[in-house]
Amino acid sequence: MPSKLAQQMNALVRSRRPEPTTGQQKADEIRGYYKQGLQQIRGTRNMHPDRRRIEIAQLYATTRDALAKVKAAQVQDDRDTFAKLDRKLWGYDDVRAGAADRATVDATIRDAQDRAAKLTKADQAARALAEAEQAGDTVLARAIAKRADDQDWGDVVADYLASRPAAAELYQQAGDIYHRQTSPQGVMALQHIAALGKPEELRGLHDQDIQAMADPQDSAA
């Protein structure tokens, strides 16, 4: 049975809404400039309709490409950040850094991982974690928590994080990234970064036609 603090943390993690990503903020800013640009082009008097359409096509194509780059950067940043968070949470760089005998420490880590891998039920893991915590065996406790995370034993992970606020924050950050990568809502939000509605002047045109209008030389090449 998870502790009360662990239960509260579990509920908080599940209910928390992720903060907007850097990519989402940049995309919103770019779309804001795009709207301003459309207003300026449309508001320019004495501009020939054909010229107005070309300038809108250029603005649309430039904005679309900029949003695509922002989305790609967000995806790459998420991958890199998740890998770093995962290593900080479940790796043993900190344990090895202060070790006088590296070989002994590595053997201890392997033994802890082997013991954790033999746990097949959440209640077993909960008991093993409690015993490791009571004995002050942080290496084993981390291995058990990693096993619980891999098996989706959320209450066990919450018990581990309950007394480790710094690790809990890292875990939440990793959870936000995982949510973006796997959940329908997260995937939709990621797709929205590159979303750009076509202005009425370009309706009915495919993107390649708009690109040809915006940059005839590039299209010809």
Secondary structure, 3 states (H helix, E strand, C coil): CCCHHHHHHHHHHHHCCCCCCHHHHHHHHHHHHHHHHHHHHHHCCCCCHHHHHHHHHHHHHHHHHHHHHHHHHHHHHHHHHHHHHHHHHHCCHHHHHCCCCHHHHHHHHHHHHHHHHCCCCHHHHHHHHHHHHHHCCHHHHHHHHHHHHHCCCHHHHHHHHHCCHHHHHHHHHHHHHHHHHHCHHHHHHHHHHCCCCCCHHHCCCCHHHHHHHHCHHHHHC
